[in-house]
Amino acid sequence: MRIHIYTGIAGGGGLGSIMRYGIALTFNSSTGFPWGTLLANLIGCFFLSFLYTWFTSKKLSEFVKKGLATGLIGSLTTFSTLSIEVVSLTQQSIVLSFTYLILTVAAGLLFTIAGMKAGRRMFL
């Protein structure tokens, strides 16, 4: 039974990793500001809270839940990349570094709230 769940996580993880790479290629700028990571993390905040609302309203298999939440969203978003980029931006500009950090946290919370509200409207 566990192998089935691991397969879901692996499949979702592969897709999330490809999405993250595509977002980074498309949105990271030559100015050094990590727009791609910011966007991937905000999309993840929205959709994880949206999925959480969906999961609580429906009886879904662990395969689906773990595949989407742990696999897809887990590989799309990353705290380690955020941390490295904040430290790297500090070498460029302390103001830019803190702007990125504050923007990520504040916007992440707003996207999480928006995802939960969208999920409630759709599923509850």
QUISUL-V665916 format. One record per pair of residues at least 24 apart in sequence whose ideal C-beta (glycine too) atoms are under 10 Angstrom apart, sorted by sequence separation. I is the first residue (numbers start at 1). J is the second residue. D is the distance in Angstrom with one decimal. If there is no record, write none. Layout:
# QUISUL-V665916
i=[I,I]
j=[J,J]
d=[D,D]
This chain:
# QUISUL-V665916
i=[16,19,20,48,49,19,47,48,79,47,48,82,46,16,44,45,48,44,47,48,43,44,47,44,77,44,45,40,43,44,43,44,40,41,42,40,41,40,41,40,41,37,41,37,40,41,40,37,38,36,37,34,37,38,34,37,36,34,12,16,34,11,12,15,16,33,34,8,9,15,19,23,32,8,9,12,13,16,17,19,34,8,12,16,17,20,21,34,5,7,8,11,12,15,16,19,20,32,33,4,5,6,8,9,10,11,12,13,14,15,16,17,18,19,20,24,28,32,4,5,8,9,12,13,14,16,17,18,20,4,5,7,8,9,12,13,16,17,32,33,45,2,5,6,7,8,9,11,12,13,15,16,32,33,52,1,5,6,8,9,10,11,12,13,14,15,16,20,31,32,42,50,1,4,5,8,9,12,13,38,42,45,46,49,50,53,57,4,8,9,12,13,33,37,41,45,48,49,52,53,56,57,7,8,12,32,41,44,45,46,47,48,49,50,51,52,53,55,56,5,6,9,10,31,35,38,42,45,46,47,49,50,53,54,57,58,5,9,33,34,38,41,42,45,46,49,50,53,54,57,33,37,41,44,45,46,48,49,50,52,53,56,57,39,42,43,44,45,46,47,48,49,50,51,53,54,55,56,38,42,45,46,49,50,53,54,33,34,38,41,42,45,46,49,50,53,54,44,47,49,53,42,43,46,47,50,42,46,50]
j=[40,43,44,72,73,44,72,73,104,73,74,108,73,44,72,73,76,73,76,77,73,74,77,75,108,76,77,73,76,77,77,78,75,76,77,76,77,77,78,78,79,77,81,78,81,82,82,81,82,81,82,81,84,85,82,85,85,84,63,67,85,63,64,67,68,85,86,61,62,68,72,76,85,62,63,66,67,70,71,73,88,63,67,71,72,75,76,89,61,63,64,67,68,71,72,75,76,88,89,61,62,63,65,66,67,68,69,70,71,72,73,74,75,76,77,81,85,89,62,63,66,67,70,71,72,74,75,76,78,63,64,66,67,68,71,72,75,76,91,92,104,62,65,66,67,68,69,71,72,73,75,76,92,93,112,62,66,67,69,70,71,72,73,74,75,76,77,81,92,93,103,111,63,66,67,70,71,74,75,100,104,107,108,111,112,115,119,67,71,72,75,76,96,100,104,108,111,112,115,116,119,120,71,72,76,96,105,108,109,110,111,112,113,114,115,116,117,119,120,70,71,74,75,96,100,103,107,110,111,112,114,115,118,119,122,123,71,75,99,100,104,107,108,111,112,115,116,119,120,123,100,104,108,111,112,113,115,116,117,119,120,123,124,107,110,111,112,113,114,115,116,117,118,119,121,122,123,124,107,111,114,115,118,119,122,123,103,104,108,111,112,115,116,119,120,123,124,115,118,120,124,114,115,118,119,122,115,119,123]
d=[9.0,8.3,9.0,9.3,9.8,9.7,8.1,4.7,9.9,5.9,8.7,9.7,9.7,8.5,8.9,9.0,9.1,5.0,8.1,7.8,8.7,8.3,9.4,9.4,9.2,5.0,7.5,10.0,6.7,3.4,7.9,8.7,9.8,8.3,8.9,5.5,4.9,6.0,7.3,7.6,8.5,8.8,8.5,7.2,8.6,6.6,9.8,5.2,8.4,9.4,6.3,7.7,9.3,8.8,8.1,6.0,9.9,9.3,9.7,10.0,4.4,9.3,9.3,9.1,9.3,8.9,9.0,8.3,9.8,9.7,7.9,8.1,9.1,7.7,8.8,7.7,8.5,9.6,9.5,9.9,8.5,4.1,4.0,6.4,9.3,6.6,10.0,7.7,8.7,7.5,6.9,5.9,5.8,7.5,4.3,8.2,5.0,7.9,7.5,8.5,5.2,9.5,8.3,5.2,8.4,9.9,8.1,7.8,7.8,5.7,6.5,9.8,8.8,5.5,7.8,8.9,9.8,7.1,8.1,5.7,5.4,5.9,7.1,4.2,9.0,6.8,4.6,9.4,7.5,5.6,9.8,9.7,3.1,9.5,2.3,7.1,3.4,7.7,9.7,9.1,9.4,9.3,8.8,8.4,8.0,8.1,9.2,6.4,3.7,9.7,7.8,4.0,5.8,9.8,9.3,8.6,5.2,9.7,10.0,5.2,6.7,8.5,7.9,6.8,7.6,8.6,8.2,8.8,9.2,9.0,9.4,9.7,9.6,9.7,7.9,8.5,4.2,7.8,4.3,7.1,7.9,8.0,9.1,7.8,9.3,7.6,7.9,9.9,6.3,9.0,7.2,9.2,6.8,8.9,6.2,4.5,9.5,4.5,8.0,5.7,8.7,8.6,9.5,9.5,9.2,8.0,9.8,8.5,7.6,9.2,8.9,7.5,7.5,8.6,8.1,7.2,8.7,9.2,9.8,9.1,9.5,8.1,9.8,9.0,9.5,6.8,5.6,8.3,4.3,9.8,7.9,3.9,8.0,5.7,8.8,7.0,9.7,9.2,8.8,6.8,5.8,8.6,6.2,4.0,7.0,3.5,7.2,2.7,9.9,4.0,6.9,8.3,6.2,8.4,4.5,9.3,7.0,4.4,9.1,7.1,5.6,8.1,5.5,9.9,8.6,7.7,9.4,9.1,5.9,6.2,9.7,8.8,5.6,7.4,9.1,7.6,9.1,8.4,7.6,4.7,8.6,3.9,8.5,4.3,7.8,5.2,9.9,9.2,9.0,8.6,9.2,6.7,9.1,6.7,9.4,5.7,9.5,9.5,9.6,9.9,7.0,9.7,9.6,7.7,9.4,8.0,9.9,9.5,8.9]
